Amino acid sequence: MRRLGKNAGRYLGETIEIERVQAEAHRLAFANGWECDTFLTEPAMTLRGYRRAKPGATRNFYFSTGIHGDEPSGPLAVLQLLEANEWPEANLWLVPCLNPTGFKLNSRFNADGIDLNRDYRHFRSREVQTHLEWLKTLPRLDTCIVLHEDWEANGFYIYEVNPHNLPSLAEPIIVSMRDHFPIEDADLVDNWPHKGGIIRPHFKPEDRPEWAESLWLIVNKAQRSYTFEAPSDFPLDFRVKAHLHAVRHAFKLLREL
């Protein structure tokens, strides 16, 4: 499958009704035994985190998406995961959408013009402030998976941050996808060296002027994080399927660890 050629300087593809998606995620979560923490309620938006404990489980996994309002495939993939009730045998935490006002604008930024995924060091936005208050209540996390899209990409790719050199999920996920989805082939992606669908950024967190959600998690909560990037100049349903394939293969690998 080839790029649609719709994106020009930004994402110009299909959009979603985020309030409907959030409402359906809420319904499905309750139907499948998740508990809900509403960590922000304002006239323009409601933000919720969900948790589901597994009796006897010793591992803790976190999932989030919807931090950029021009990346609709992540929230839709989460809906399908909730409907299928497909999750690892672990204690789970989930945030299906972090930027409702951005989705209403089909914008990477929130309604105040803030890129939430660069706000986890200085905390200017109410979304990130309240999300962090909730995150701080979580225990140490084994693995975090965050779903994103890249409007410039030619294929799927993964950011892996694994400072403790735990068994990597990245290579086997990419191998499992090659026969079904295009994999990014550029040598440089977002100014990071890239090879075979994988970016492993090397930096000191204190040297980064802005922090993404995944960086805050690595510094404060998580042993490793994976950011899945679907190429957004492809049909929306195709991108959802790519995320679902990657997440389900990650679940398979996590069960085997």
Backbone bond lengths (Angstrom), bond angles and torsions (degrees), N, CA, C in turn:
res aa  C-N    CA-C-N  psi(-1)  N-CA   C-N-CA  omega(-1)  CA-C   N-CA-C  phi
1 M - - - 1.457 - - 1.527 109.92 -
2 R 1.333 116.51 139.76 1.451 121.75 -178.49 1.529 111.34 -105.79
3 R 1.316 114.64 162.59 1.450 121.03 176.17 1.524 110.52 -59.33
4 L 1.333 115.58 149.46 1.454 120.85 179.97 1.519 112.00 -77.98
5 G 1.322 117.33 -24.52 1.450 120.74 -178.00 1.517 113.82 77.50
6 K 1.323 118.25 19.62 1.464 121.30 -179.64 1.523 112.21 -85.99
7 N 1.314 117.51 -35.10 1.452 120.22 -175.96 1.529 110.88 -71.31
8 A 1.328 115.73 132.46 1.464 120.90 178.32 1.523 107.56 -145.72
9 G 1.317 116.97 97.30 1.452 121.35 -178.20 1.510 114.70 81.12
10 R 1.319 116.72 -13.21 1.463 122.64 177.76 1.522 108.32 -171.63
11 Y 1.340 116.61 179.25 1.465 120.92 178.64 1.526 110.34 -76.20
12 L 1.331 116.98 127.94 1.459 122.50 -178.96 1.530 111.48 -130.02
13 G 1.330 116.12 23.88 1.454 120.62 -177.32 1.522 113.43 -93.14
14 E 1.317 114.31 -156.87 1.464 121.90 -176.20 1.525 111.55 -64.74
15 T 1.330 115.04 148.72 1.458 121.24 179.70 1.526 109.99 -119.69
16 I 1.340 115.63 171.62 1.462 120.84 179.26 1.530 109.67 -130.60
17 E 1.336 116.12 158.45 1.463 122.10 173.24 1.526 107.16 -87.88
18 I 1.316 116.78 98.61 1.455 120.51 -168.63 1.527 112.49 -66.58
19 E 1.317 118.85 -32.46 1.466 119.39 178.72 1.521 110.70 -64.90
20 R 1.334 116.58 -39.07 1.469 119.31 176.81 1.512 110.53 -65.90
21 V 1.326 117.47 -42.31 1.462 121.18 179.41 1.523 110.45 -63.25
22 Q 1.318 117.74 -43.80 1.461 120.47 178.35 1.529 111.34 -62.88
23 A 1.326 116.80 -42.15 1.464 119.97 179.83 1.527 111.22 -63.38
24 E 1.322 116.83 -40.88 1.458 120.26 179.56 1.526 110.85 -68.92
25 A 1.324 117.41 -38.92 1.466 120.04 175.89 1.521 110.25 -61.00
26 H 1.316 117.15 -41.32 1.467 121.64 178.96 1.523 110.70 -62.28
27 R 1.321 116.52 -45.06 1.472 120.47 -179.94 1.530 111.15 -62.78
28 L 1.326 115.99 -46.59 1.462 120.11 -177.29 1.525 111.33 -67.63
29 A 1.313 117.11 -37.85 1.463 119.78 178.78 1.528 110.55 -61.25
30 F 1.324 117.16 -47.64 1.463 119.69 179.29 1.518 111.56 -64.15
31 A 1.316 116.79 -37.12 1.460 120.30 -179.74 1.520 112.15 -65.01
32 N 1.348 117.01 -23.08 1.459 120.93 -176.72 1.527 113.59 -113.08
33 G 1.330 116.37 23.32 1.451 119.85 168.70 1.509 117.10 85.81
34 W 1.341 118.04 13.84 1.457 120.19 175.87 1.526 109.67 -83.03
35 E 1.318 116.62 149.75 1.452 122.53 170.92 1.515 108.76 -101.85
36 C 1.338 115.96 152.03 1.456 120.89 -172.28 1.520 111.44 -117.99
37 D 1.328 115.95 136.97 1.461 123.04 168.87 1.522 107.32 -118.60
38 T 1.315 117.10 115.79 1.459 120.84 174.97 1.520 107.64 -87.92
39 F 1.344 116.82 111.19 1.461 117.51 -174.24 1.520 113.62 -103.38
40 L 1.334 118.01 -3.01 1.459 120.17 172.24 1.518 109.02 -154.63
41 T 1.330 115.56 126.72 1.459 121.28 174.25 1.522 108.32 -131.41
42 E 1.319 115.18 114.34 1.458 122.25 176.70 1.523 107.86 -137.06
43 P 1.325 118.84 163.84 1.475 119.34 -179.66 1.521 113.80 -53.97
44 A 1.332 117.66 -34.17 1.462 120.01 -175.42 1.516 113.79 -88.74
45 M 1.339 117.28 -12.54 1.471 117.43 -174.19 1.521 112.06 -167.60
46 T 1.334 112.84 155.93 1.458 122.23 170.77 1.519 107.50 -129.67
47 L 1.326 116.69 131.80 1.457 121.81 177.79 1.515 109.11 -116.90
48 R 1.331 115.27 132.16 1.456 120.54 -177.86 1.523 110.87 -131.36
49 G 1.313 114.64 145.08 1.453 122.09 169.11 1.519 108.52 -116.28
50 Y 1.308 116.70 145.35 1.464 121.85 -178.43 1.523 109.45 -120.20
51 R 1.322 115.88 148.91 1.470 120.91 -179.99 1.518 109.03 -140.28
52 R 1.314 114.16 145.28 1.468 119.35 176.56 1.519 108.26 -143.20
53 A 1.309 115.34 115.79 1.463 120.99 -179.29 1.523 109.41 -85.76
54 K 1.323 114.95 145.51 1.467 122.26 175.63 1.520 107.47 -114.61
55 P 1.342 118.44 112.69 1.466 119.85 -178.38 1.525 111.76 -53.20
56 G 1.311 116.35 129.08 1.460 121.23 178.56 1.513 114.97 85.03
57 A 1.356 117.53 -8.54 1.466 120.17 -178.03 1.524 110.75 -71.98
58 T 1.320 115.83 142.51 1.467 121.42 178.88 1.527 111.89 -112.43
59 R 1.333 117.87 -5.80 1.458 120.69 -178.16 1.521 110.10 -108.06
60 N 1.324 115.25 147.44 1.457 122.32 -175.89 1.526 109.23 -125.91
61 F 1.348 116.69 121.96 1.457 122.14 -178.02 1.530 109.88 -121.72
62 Y 1.322 114.03 144.29 1.473 121.48 -178.40 1.529 109.39 -126.39
63 F 1.337 115.68 140.20 1.461 122.06 179.59 1.527 109.03 -134.71
64 S 1.330 116.85 139.90 1.461 118.95 175.11 1.517 110.12 -151.28
65 T 1.329 114.16 163.37 1.463 120.97 177.23 1.523 108.69 -164.90
66 G 1.322 115.89 179.56 1.457 120.71 174.43 1.513 114.38 74.12
67 I 1.338 118.41 28.30 1.465 120.22 178.32 1.520 111.46 -86.21
68 H 1.322 117.31 -18.62 1.466 122.55 173.94 1.522 108.41 -115.81
69 G 1.321 116.22 126.64 1.464 120.23 -173.70 1.509 115.40 -75.60
70 D 1.329 117.27 -1.77 1.466 120.73 175.31 1.531 111.16 -108.78
71 E 1.336 115.86 26.45 1.468 121.40 -179.54 1.526 109.01 -131.75
72 P 1.343 118.01 76.34 1.464 121.27 -170.08 1.520 115.77 -78.50
73 S 1.331 119.15 -15.62 1.474 118.42 -172.95 1.525 112.71 -69.71
74 G 1.336 118.20 -28.95 1.461 120.00 -179.43 1.515 113.55 -63.05
75 P 1.356 118.62 -54.85 1.466 119.09 177.05 1.525 113.79 -57.48
76 L 1.338 117.58 -36.47 1.468 119.60 178.28 1.527 111.26 -68.80
77 A 1.328 117.67 -37.19 1.468 120.31 176.46 1.518 110.55 -63.87
78 V 1.341 117.20 -40.94 1.458 120.47 178.23 1.529 110.81 -61.86
79 L 1.338 117.04 -39.54 1.473 119.53 176.44 1.518 111.03 -56.48
80 Q 1.323 117.11 -45.23 1.463 119.80 -178.88 1.528 111.85 -67.69
81 L 1.322 116.95 -36.15 1.470 119.42 176.89 1.529 110.84 -65.85
82 L 1.329 116.54 -41.06 1.462 119.52 178.05 1.524 111.20 -65.44
83 E 1.323 116.35 -40.61 1.464 119.62 -179.63 1.524 111.14 -65.42
84 A 1.337 117.04 -41.19 1.463 120.94 179.09 1.525 112.08 -78.69
85 N 1.328 116.56 -14.84 1.469 122.15 -178.70 1.529 110.83 56.39
86 E 1.335 115.42 47.76 1.460 122.21 -176.42 1.520 109.33 -106.35
87 W 1.318 116.72 103.16 1.456 120.96 -177.30 1.520 109.88 -144.35
88 P 1.329 117.62 156.35 1.469 119.99 177.37 1.530 111.27 -68.21
89 E 1.330 114.94 161.37 1.468 121.33 175.46 1.530 107.69 -79.95
90 A 1.339 115.62 86.71 1.460 121.27 -175.45 1.523 108.07 -163.08
91 N 1.318 115.70 171.33 1.456 120.76 169.11 1.526 107.42 -77.70
92 L 1.328 116.32 131.62 1.467 120.73 -168.15 1.528 111.38 -124.10
93 W 1.331 114.38 144.26 1.463 122.36 171.72 1.516 108.07 -133.05
94 L 1.337 116.43 140.93 1.464 121.25 -172.04 1.523 110.41 -144.04
95 V 1.338 116.39 134.79 1.463 122.16 170.33 1.533 107.10 -123.89
96 P 1.330 118.43 109.57 1.471 120.75 -175.52 1.525 115.03 -78.19
97 C 1.339 117.94 -20.39 1.463 120.05 179.83 1.520 109.51 -159.99
98 L 1.343 116.60 128.60 1.460 121.66 179.04 1.528 113.36 -110.73
99 N 1.337 118.11 -6.01 1.462 119.80 -173.30 1.531 111.50 -141.44
100 P 1.328 118.09 64.34 1.469 119.23 -178.92 1.525 113.39 -59.69
101 T 1.343 118.30 -38.13 1.470 118.48 -177.80 1.522 111.27 -67.79
102 G 1.330 117.12 -30.58 1.455 119.72 176.28 1.517 112.50 -66.75
103 F 1.335 117.07 -37.85 1.461 119.90 178.91 1.522 111.09 -65.14
104 K 1.319 117.26 -34.72 1.462 119.58 178.71 1.521 111.80 -66.77
105 L 1.332 116.23 -22.46 1.462 121.52 179.71 1.526 112.61 -102.76
106 N 1.327 117.86 -1.10 1.465 122.86 -170.98 1.530 109.97 49.17
107 S 1.339 114.77 49.52 1.451 121.16 -174.06 1.522 111.33 -128.30
108 R 1.320 116.03 145.13 1.459 121.24 172.22 1.528 110.84 -59.22
109 F 1.326 116.92 -32.51 1.458 123.03 -172.91 1.526 111.00 -93.27
110 N 1.334 115.61 163.43 1.460 118.46 173.79 1.523 109.61 -81.76
111 A 1.327 117.63 -176.19 1.463 120.67 -175.59 1.520 112.50 -64.98
112 D 1.335 117.61 -19.40 1.463 121.78 177.83 1.524 112.52 -92.72
113 G 1.337 117.11 5.87 1.453 120.55 177.48 1.520 114.30 79.88
114 I 1.333 117.28 20.32 1.463 121.92 -179.03 1.522 109.92 -101.73
115 D 1.308 116.30 132.56 1.468 121.37 171.11 1.522 107.02 -80.96
116 L 1.309 116.27 103.29 1.468 120.31 -175.17 1.521 112.08 -60.16
117 N 1.323 116.30 -30.53 1.462 119.03 -178.38 1.533 112.51 -82.13
118 R 1.320 116.56 14.20 1.461 122.12 169.02 1.531 110.16 -126.61
119 D 1.324 116.46 15.89 1.471 120.93 -170.85 1.528 113.18 -112.63
120 Y 1.329 117.76 12.47 1.469 119.74 -174.36 1.536 113.00 -91.33
121 R 1.340 115.82 15.55 1.463 119.97 169.44 1.535 111.60 -115.52
122 H 1.338 116.21 -36.11 1.473 119.16 -175.14 1.530 113.23 -109.97
123 F 1.334 118.74 -14.33 1.467 123.14 167.25 1.535 112.70 57.11
124 R 1.330 116.38 54.21 1.465 119.51 179.67 1.525 112.30 -80.84
125 S 1.308 117.70 -28.24 1.468 121.58 -171.62 1.519 111.67 -95.32
126 R 1.323 115.04 149.58 1.474 120.09 175.59 1.530 110.17 -65.91
127 E 1.333 116.92 -34.06 1.462 119.13 179.12 1.528 111.11 -59.03
128 V 1.318 116.60 -49.40 1.459 120.02 -177.66 1.521 111.25 -72.78
129 Q 1.316 118.43 -39.24 1.469 120.60 178.36 1.527 111.15 -56.31
130 T 1.323 116.39 -48.06 1.462 119.58 -176.77 1.528 111.60 -76.20
131 H 1.331 116.44 -33.45 1.462 119.09 175.29 1.528 110.52 -61.24
132 L 1.321 117.36 -42.08 1.462 120.84 179.90 1.522 111.96 -66.28
133 E 1.329 116.69 -37.85 1.465 118.60 175.99 1.523 110.50 -57.80
134 W 1.331 116.03 -39.81 1.463 120.13 178.53 1.521 111.05 -71.92
135 L 1.328 117.59 -44.91 1.459 120.56 -179.79 1.522 112.06 -58.36
136 K 1.313 117.42 -35.27 1.459 120.52 -178.32 1.519 112.59 -66.00
137 T 1.333 117.39 -18.45 1.464 120.24 177.05 1.530 112.56 -82.21
138 L 1.335 117.55 -11.09 1.467 121.07 -178.65 1.523 110.33 -78.45
139 P 1.335 117.42 152.81 1.467 120.26 173.43 1.524 110.46 -75.40
140 R 1.309 117.05 -178.14 1.461 121.21 172.80 1.521 108.78 -59.63
141 L 1.344 114.93 140.53 1.455 121.64 -175.63 1.514 110.42 -110.40
142 D 1.331 115.57 137.96 1.467 120.08 176.67 1.520 111.39 -76.01
143 T 1.328 115.74 -47.81 1.466 120.59 -173.57 1.519 109.66 -144.37
144 C 1.326 116.04 137.66 1.466 122.56 172.87 1.519 108.89 -118.44
145 I 1.323 116.01 137.49 1.464 122.26 175.03 1.515 108.21 -125.41
146 V 1.330 116.08 124.91 1.457 122.40 -177.10 1.531 108.03 -123.45
147 L 1.324 116.91 130.99 1.460 121.94 -176.39 1.524 110.69 -100.79
148 H 1.336 115.16 127.08 1.457 122.64 -178.54 1.526 109.92 -135.69
149 E 1.337 114.91 176.82 1.461 122.43 170.81 1.524 108.85 -136.40
150 D 1.323 116.08 157.98 1.464 122.89 178.13 1.529 107.76 -128.45
151 W 1.330 115.90 115.55 1.471 119.09 -175.10 1.525 112.63 -69.78
152 E 1.328 118.34 -19.54 1.466 121.73 -178.65 1.523 113.34 -94.05
153 A 1.321 118.36 -13.73 1.459 121.62 -168.09 1.532 112.38 -70.73
154 N 1.326 114.41 150.28 1.463 121.82 173.23 1.522 111.85 -95.77
155 G 1.319 117.23 -8.52 1.455 120.50 -178.68 1.527 111.29 -167.25
156 F 1.316 114.61 175.32 1.462 122.58 -178.40 1.526 109.21 -73.09
157 Y 1.328 116.28 145.61 1.462 119.69 173.25 1.515 110.28 -153.49
158 I 1.326 116.44 169.23 1.459 123.40 -173.69 1.524 109.85 -131.74
159 Y 1.332 115.65 133.49 1.461 121.05 164.05 1.530 107.81 -91.56
160 E 1.311 116.35 126.84 1.464 120.39 174.02 1.526 109.09 -117.28
161 V 1.325 116.18 125.71 1.464 122.22 171.48 1.521 106.53 -119.10
162 N 1.326 115.46 110.74 1.467 122.07 -168.72 1.533 108.96 -139.47
163 P 1.348 116.55 68.05 1.467 119.60 -171.19 1.523 114.41 -65.32
164 H 1.331 117.56 -20.35 1.468 120.66 -179.31 1.526 112.76 -94.84
165 N 1.339 116.48 5.41 1.467 122.20 178.98 1.526 112.17 55.03
166 L 1.316 115.73 43.44 1.460 120.78 173.37 1.530 108.83 -71.85
167 P 1.335 117.81 163.10 1.469 119.28 177.90 1.528 110.83 -51.85
168 S 1.322 115.92 129.88 1.454 121.15 -174.34 1.520 111.68 -81.02
169 L 1.323 115.03 137.70 1.464 120.75 172.25 1.525 111.66 -91.36
170 A 1.324 117.58 -17.41 1.460 120.69 -166.93 1.524 113.19 -64.38
171 E 1.330 117.24 -54.35 1.470 119.12 -176.63 1.525 113.02 -59.28
172 P 1.343 118.98 -49.61 1.473 116.98 -179.29 1.524 113.53 -64.05
173 I 1.338 117.99 -30.54 1.467 119.16 176.48 1.524 110.01 -66.22
174 I 1.327 117.07 -47.30 1.461 120.32 179.96 1.526 110.96 -62.04
175 V 1.325 117.71 -43.21 1.468 120.79 178.37 1.526 110.17 -58.38
176 S 1.338 117.07 -41.12 1.468 120.62 -178.35 1.525 112.56 -67.79
177 M 1.334 117.16 -20.62 1.459 120.92 -175.51 1.520 113.48 -94.66
178 R 1.306 118.88 -18.63 1.462 121.47 -168.02 1.525 114.04 -59.01
179 D 1.305 118.28 -33.72 1.463 120.37 -177.91 1.523 112.48 -81.95
180 H 1.337 116.91 -5.13 1.460 119.72 -173.32 1.521 113.86 -123.13
181 F 1.330 117.41 -25.88 1.459 121.08 -172.66 1.529 109.80 -139.41
182 P 1.334 117.80 147.37 1.463 119.06 175.61 1.524 110.19 -67.27
183 I 1.325 116.39 140.58 1.451 122.85 178.09 1.528 108.24 -110.70
184 E 1.302 117.48 135.91 1.467 121.97 -179.86 1.527 109.93 -56.11
185 D 1.341 115.75 138.12 1.463 119.77 -176.96 1.517 113.29 -123.21
186 A 1.329 118.48 5.82 1.459 120.99 179.45 1.531 110.67 -69.97
187 D 1.321 115.74 149.60 1.462 120.43 177.08 1.525 112.18 -77.60
188 L 1.335 116.04 -23.22 1.457 121.46 -177.75 1.522 108.09 -134.93
189 V 1.332 116.86 126.66 1.464 122.10 178.85 1.528 107.72 -129.72
190 D 1.326 116.25 124.57 1.475 120.51 -176.42 1.525 111.64 51.16
191 N 1.323 115.57 35.97 1.467 122.84 179.93 1.520 113.82 68.76
192 W 1.330 116.84 13.94 1.466 120.95 175.04 1.525 109.63 -106.28
193 P 1.327 118.02 139.87 1.471 119.35 171.95 1.521 110.38 -58.92
194 H 1.311 114.92 135.64 1.469 121.16 -174.52 1.513 108.53 -133.69
195 K 1.324 115.99 138.81 1.463 120.05 177.49 1.520 110.04 -147.97
196 G 1.332 114.93 125.32 1.461 120.56 172.64 1.501 115.23 60.50
197 G 1.335 117.69 33.01 1.454 120.22 178.05 1.511 114.44 87.09
198 I 1.324 118.53 10.02 1.463 121.69 -175.13 1.526 110.45 -133.52
199 I 1.321 115.81 134.47 1.461 123.30 171.10 1.520 107.48 -118.30
200 R 1.324 115.41 128.98 1.473 120.69 174.65 1.534 107.30 -121.70
201 P 1.318 116.81 88.04 1.465 119.18 -175.20 1.525 111.85 -68.77
202 H 1.308 116.18 136.54 1.459 122.19 178.13 1.524 108.36 -115.61
203 F 1.315 116.43 119.95 1.458 121.70 -178.82 1.519 108.48 -166.70
204 K 1.309 115.51 165.11 1.456 121.44 171.43 1.529 108.04 -95.62
205 P 1.326 117.84 123.73 1.478 118.70 -177.61 1.522 113.45 -52.27
206 E 1.342 117.02 -37.27 1.460 119.11 -177.80 1.525 112.61 -66.54
207 D 1.337 116.64 -17.30 1.463 120.11 178.61 1.530 112.98 -86.53
208 R 1.317 117.20 -9.55 1.455 120.58 -178.80 1.524 109.87 -88.42
209 P 1.330 119.38 120.57 1.466 120.36 -178.14 1.526 112.77 -69.52
210 E 1.331 116.97 -26.37 1.464 121.63 178.82 1.522 108.94 -128.82
211 W 1.318 115.53 142.16 1.466 119.50 -178.32 1.521 110.49 -115.00
212 A 1.336 115.24 138.43 1.464 122.02 169.41 1.522 109.55 -82.05
213 E 1.309 115.25 165.37 1.469 120.65 175.95 1.522 111.07 -53.29
214 S 1.335 116.92 -47.07 1.462 120.24 -176.62 1.521 112.00 -64.16
215 L 1.335 118.15 -31.64 1.460 119.99 178.67 1.526 110.44 -70.67
216 W 1.326 117.06 -43.37 1.474 118.91 175.65 1.524 110.38 -58.02
217 L 1.320 116.65 -42.05 1.463 120.18 -179.76 1.523 111.42 -62.28
218 I 1.330 117.34 -42.94 1.466 120.48 179.59 1.528 110.94 -64.38
219 V 1.307 117.14 -42.06 1.464 120.76 -178.52 1.525 111.68 -68.54
220 N 1.340 116.86 -35.66 1.458 119.79 -168.52 1.524 115.92 -113.81
221 K 1.337 118.20 -23.01 1.468 117.99 -169.60 1.518 115.44 -137.02
222 A 1.334 118.56 -35.32 1.460 120.48 -161.45 1.518 112.75 -112.34
223 Q 1.326 115.13 148.85 1.456 120.70 174.67 1.525 112.34 -79.47
224 R 1.327 117.01 -32.66 1.466 120.69 178.79 1.524 108.75 -156.92
225 S 1.320 115.50 154.09 1.458 119.25 179.01 1.521 109.95 -137.78
226 Y 1.328 114.24 149.92 1.460 122.24 177.74 1.521 108.75 -129.71
227 T 1.316 115.76 125.32 1.454 121.57 173.88 1.520 107.52 -109.33
228 F 1.327 116.06 116.94 1.463 121.88 179.81 1.527 108.19 -93.48
229 E 1.326 116.47 125.42 1.459 122.51 -177.50 1.529 109.88 -114.87
230 A 1.334 116.25 109.91 1.465 120.92 175.52 1.527 109.32 -89.58
231 P 1.338 118.44 144.04 1.472 121.19 179.59 1.524 110.79 -77.76
232 S 1.335 116.94 115.28 1.466 118.76 -167.41 1.526 114.64 -82.84
233 D 1.342 118.09 -0.96 1.467 119.47 175.89 1.530 111.08 -91.86
234 F 1.321 115.62 28.14 1.457 123.65 173.82 1.523 107.83 -120.58
235 P 1.344 119.17 164.08 1.465 120.04 -178.97 1.529 111.95 -55.98
236 L 1.326 115.71 144.36 1.460 120.98 -175.57 1.523 111.96 -58.42
237 D 1.319 117.64 -44.51 1.458 120.63 -179.75 1.529 111.11 -60.56
238 F 1.315 116.64 -37.00 1.460 121.43 178.74 1.524 110.72 -64.98
239 R 1.336 116.84 -41.11 1.461 120.53 178.38 1.520 111.46 -67.00
240 V 1.316 117.25 -38.74 1.476 120.46 176.17 1.522 109.97 -60.34
241 K 1.330 116.24 -44.56 1.462 120.13 179.46 1.527 111.24 -62.76
242 A 1.332 117.29 -37.55 1.461 120.35 177.95 1.523 110.81 -63.11
243 H 1.324 117.09 -45.42 1.456 120.19 177.99 1.527 111.33 -62.34
244 L 1.315 116.07 -44.08 1.461 119.40 -179.52 1.524 111.19 -61.90
245 H 1.321 116.39 -42.24 1.465 119.60 178.68 1.524 109.70 -61.32
246 A 1.327 117.27 -47.11 1.460 120.71 -177.81 1.523 111.41 -64.11
247 V 1.327 117.01 -44.32 1.467 120.39 -178.33 1.526 110.62 -66.53
248 R 1.313 117.20 -43.95 1.465 119.37 -179.50 1.521 111.53 -65.20
249 H 1.313 117.40 -35.81 1.462 118.50 177.01 1.525 110.06 -70.38
250 A 1.320 116.74 -35.43 1.463 119.13 174.48 1.535 110.50 -62.28
251 F 1.324 117.73 -40.80 1.463 120.28 177.79 1.533 110.24 -61.56
252 K 1.317 116.25 -42.39 1.465 119.97 178.58 1.527 110.57 -59.65
253 L 1.312 117.00 -45.58 1.456 120.98 179.84 1.528 111.45 -65.19
254 L 1.315 116.86 -39.14 1.472 120.34 179.61 1.518 111.33 -65.89
255 R 1.327 116.82 -34.46 1.478 119.02 176.35 1.524 111.77 -65.55
256 E 1.329 116.40 -28.56 1.464 120.21 -175.34 1.540 112.99 -86.39
257 L 1.337 116.84 -12.77 1.459 120.16 -177.99 1.537 111.52 -72.67
